[in-house]
Amino acid sequence: MIRALFALICLTFTVLAQQSQAQTLTVTTVTRPPFSYVEDGAQTGFSVDLLSALAQSLNWDYSVDRVEGFSDMLGAVQDGSADLAIANISITAARETQMDFSQPIFEAGLQIMVPSEAARRPSLLQALLSRELFIAIGLAFAILLGGGMLMWGFERRSQPYFDRKLNEAWFPSFWWALNLVVNGGFEERMPRTPFGRLLGVVLVVSSLFIVSVFTARITSVMTVDAISGSVNSVNDLYGKQVGTISDSTAANFLNRREIEFTGYSGLDQMLTAFENKDLVAVVFDAPILSYYASHEGRRIATITGGIFLRENYGIAFPTGSPLVEDVNQALLSLREDGTYDEIYRKWFGVRN
């Protein structure tokens, strides 16, 4: 009787253990290409592929619960409604007090994304083809032609060079004014009338204005305009229209640096604002921005500057979860047998 009761108890525990092992884990995630997103109705991304490899290694069954907001994902872990969360979750000291993390699964950091046209360096050709410069050139020609014809009117009876008919005088007069401005004129063609001499002095003085227009325009395009319109580092963000996702590590960084920014509830909202040209710069996770700039935003966005505030991504668990140790051991195995590197190369290429 005692043996039968003992056998029944052992059988009960065995069945319960098997049921426990066979239970389906709830995995919460959020859309963050290229880490986690849906394509053609299927869950995909770097983190999703890594989750699949872990599940195979640990003999897991799991279901994916894709939520709208990052805070919703972390909240599901905190209240225990999800067994784990995976995406691009930065391991921070504040989050460590609210949940447990696996060992790092990805090394990342923050970076800056700007509109493609903002990253283009102004060129000499751009300066020469600008509308303002064409206007300045037209004004210079008008002054020289007008001054030359006025000189013809004053000097045609006193200076042999200007003794021409009206239809023949316009180009020699213009040429005389051009040489006066550039070379100081010709001694043998010096004005002889009082009004002609006065006009000659005015033309020489006005030449200072004409030359300065060319010099100032080219200099401003190549220097001042380039400096004022460019964002190349964090220090260039002050006073600019900067955007990021609220309550993210990027938002915390910008707050610490006292850089004003617009916070968005999600990635789609932030990228829509960027596409609508409401933002001059976006500060967020480097791999997320890099993926966007090389895919959907390849014609409108570019990455500028290097990676800063380097951070690690991890898998989040409810505090005290028994899954953490098993996951850490499985992650080590995936790194040792090359599975992790294979997944990494699929999404990001060869690591530097």
C-alpha positions, 0 to 999 in steps of 0.5 A: 500500500505504501509503495503504491502510494509512493509510486502514485506521488512520483507519477503525479510529480512527473506529470506535473513536471512534464506539463510545466516543461510543455507550457507555452511561454508568453514572449512580448515584443515591439516593432523595431526593425531590424530586431523585431517586426512582421513581414508578410505575416511572419515574425522576423528580425535579429531578436526574433531569430535569436529567440527561435534559436534559444527556444530550439536549444531549450525545447521551448514552446512560445507565443509572441505578443506584439504590443504597440509601445515599448513601455507596454512591453516592459510593463508586461514583464514587470507585472508578470503577464509575459515570461520574457521580452525581447527586441532592442531592450537596453540594459540600464541600472534603472531597469535592473531594479524593476526586472532581470536581464540576460547577458548582453545579446547585442552591443549598440549605442546612440547615433544621429540621423539627419535629412540627406540634403543637410549632410551634403557639403556645399560646393563651389559649383553650388555657389556659382550656380546660385540664384543670388549670384546670377542676380549679382552678375546681372546687376554688375553687367547692368552697371558696367553697360549703363556706366559705359553708355553714360560715358559715351554720352559725355565723351563722344565729342571729346574723346576719339575712342567714344566717337561712334554711332549709338548702334556701334558704341554699346560694346566698346563702351561696355568694354571700356567700363569693364577695363576701368573696373578691372585694370584701372582703365587706359591712360590714352582713353582717359575721360576729358569732360568734367562729367566724364571724369566724375563718372569714371571715379564713380565706376571705379568706386562701385567696382569695390561693391561689384567685386565684394558681391562675388567674394562674399557670396562664394565665401558665405556658401562655402563657410557660414552656410555650411556651419550653420546648417550642419549637424555632425555631433551631439554639440551641434544639436543645441537649438535644433529641432531634435526628436527621439522616443519618450522615456528611451535611453536617448531621451534620458541622454538628451535630458542630461545634456540639456538638449531640447527635443520632441518626444514621440510615443513610438518609432512610427510617429517619430519617423513620420515627423522626420519624413514630414521635415518637422525634425532636423535631427533624430537621436536614437539607437544606432542600428535602428536608425542605420536600418531605416536610413538604408531601407525605407529612408534611403533617399531622405535620411543619412547617418552622421557622426559616430556612435555615442553612449554605447549600451548593451541589449538584453532579454528582460524577465520578471524579477526572480524568473527561473528562466534567466540562468537557462537562457544565459547558458543557452546564449553561451552555447549559441556563441560557442557553436557559431549560431549567434554569429550566423544570425548576426551576419544575416542581419548586420553583416560581418562584425568589425 
